């Protein structure tokens, strides 16, 4: 549905979030096929997310990314 992007709709949003200093976590939640997890992270890197930020997001706990500082 247009205008309602799902968690794993891959575009440049992850790169923009990272550049803005927003901490986020990648999760298998919402993936029909959990084996797509790494493929989706690679797609985010291809679309501008740094490898370092991707690794941090993959390792970060989802709860940690929801905490406000």
KEKE-3310 file (N, C-alpha, C; in steps of 0.2 Angstrom, whole numbers, plus 5000, padded with zeros to 4 digits):
npx = (5004:5003:5012:5012:5024:5032:5042:5053:5054:5065:5074:5082:5080:5086:5100:5098:5093:5103:5113:5108:5110:5101:5098:5095:5088:5090:5079:5072:5058:5043:5048:5044:5051:5064:5077:5080:5086:5100:5101:5093:5099:5111:5105:5101:5114:5119:5110:5115:5118:5130:5143:5147:5137:5127:5131:5131:5117:5112:5117:5113:5101:5084:5076:5085:5086:5074:5075:5075:5086)
npy = (4994:5011:5024:5018:5012:4996:4989:4983:4988:4993:5007:5022:5026:5021:5024:5038:5039:5035:5044:5055:5053:5044:5030:5013:4997:4982:4969:4952:4952:4953:4948:4937:4926:4922:4919:4929:4940:4944:4947:4958:4967:4969:4975:4988:4993:4994:5004:5015:5015:5014:5002:5000:5006:4997:4985:4989:4991:4978:4972:4978:4978:4977:4983:4992:5001:5008:5015:5031:5044)
npz = (5000:4996:5003:5016:5022:5026:5039:5033:5021:5009:5007:5006:5019:5030:5029:5030:5043:5051:5048:5054:5066:5073:5083:5079:5077:5068:5064:5064:5064:5056:5044:5032:5027:5037:5033:5024:5031:5032:5018:5017:5025:5018:5007:5012:5014:5001:4997:5004:5018:5030:5031:5044:5052:5048:5054:5067:5069:5067:5078:5088:5102:5100:5110:5116:5106:5107:5119:5126:5127)
capx = (5000:5007:5012:5013:5030:5034:5049:5059:5054:5072:5076:5087:5078:5091:5106:5096:5092:5110:5117:5104:5112:5096:5100:5089:5090:5087:5075:5068:5051:5040:5050:5040:5057:5069:5083:5081:5088:5106:5100:5090:5104:5115:5102:5102:5121:5119:5107:5118:5119:5137:5144:5148:5130:5123:5133:5129:5110:5111:5120:5109:5095:5078:5074:5090:5085:5068:5076:5076:5092)
capy = (5000:5017:5028:5014:5007:4992:4989:4980:4991:4995:5012:5026:5029:5018:5029:5045:5039:5034:5051:5060:5051:5040:5023:5009:4990:4977:4963:4947:4953:4956:4945:4930:4921:4924:4919:4935:4945:4947:4950:4965:4972:4971:4980:4994:4996:4996:5010:5021:5014:5012:4995:5001:5007:4991:4980:4991:4990:4971:4969:4982:4975:4981:4987:4997:5007:5012:5019:5038:5047)
capz = (5000:4995:5009:5022:5021:5031:5042:5029:5014:5009:5003:5009:5026:5035:5029:5033:5051:5053:5047:5058:5073:5076:5084:5077:5077:5063:5067:5059:5065:5050:5038:5030:5027:5041:5030:5021:5036:5029:5012:5018:5028:5012:5002:5015:5013:4994:4997:5007:5025:5030:5034:5051:5055:5047:5059:5074:5069:5067:5084:5094:5104:5098:5116:5117:5101:5109:5124:5125:5131)
cpx = (5004:5007:5013:5018:5031:5041:5054:5058:5061:5072:5081:5086:5083:5098:5104:5095:5099:5114:5114:5106:5106:5098:5094:5092:5086:5084:5073:5061:5048:5042:5047:5046:5063:5076:5085:5085:5095:5105:5097:5095:5109:5112:5102:5109:5121:5116:5109:5120:5126:5138:5144:5141:5126:5125:5131:5121:5108:5113:5116:5103:5089:5076:5078:5088:5079:5069:5077:5082:5091)
cpy = (5006:5021:5025:5009:5003:4992:4987:4983:4995:5001:5016:5028:5027:5023:5036:5045:5039:5041:5056:5058:5046:5033:5019:5002:4986:4971:4958:4948:4956:4952:4938:4925:4924:4924:4925:4941:4948:4950:4957:4970:4974:4976:4987:4997:4998:5003:5016:5020:5011:5005:4995:5002:5001:4986:4982:4990:4983:4968:4972:4978:4980:4986:4993:5003:5011:5016:5027:5041:5054)
cpz = (5000:5001:5016:5021:5027:5034:5038:5022:5014:5004:5007:5016:5031:5035:5032:5040:5054:5053:5052:5065:5077:5077:5082:5077:5071:5067:5062:5059:5059:5044:5037:5030:5031:5038:5025:5025:5033:5023:5012:5020:5022:5008:5005:5014:5006:4993:5001:5014:5025:5033:5041:5055:5054:5053:5066:5075:5070:5074:5090:5095:5102:5104:5117:5112:5103:5115:5122:5130:5133)
residu = (UNK:UNK:UNK:UNK:UNK:UNK:UNK:UNK:UNK:UNK:UNK:UNK:UNK:UNK:UNK:UNK:UNK:UNK:UNK:UNK:UNK:UNK:UNK:UNK:UNK:UNK:UNK:UNK:UNK:UNK:UNK:UNK:UNK:UNK:UNK:UNK:UNK:UNK:UNK:UNK:UNK:UNK:UNK:UNK:UNK:UNK:UNK:UNK:UNK:UNK:UNK:UNK:UNK:UNK:UNK:UNK:UNK:UNK:UNK:UNK:UNK:UNK:UNK:UNK:UNK:UNK:UNK:UNK:UNK)
# end
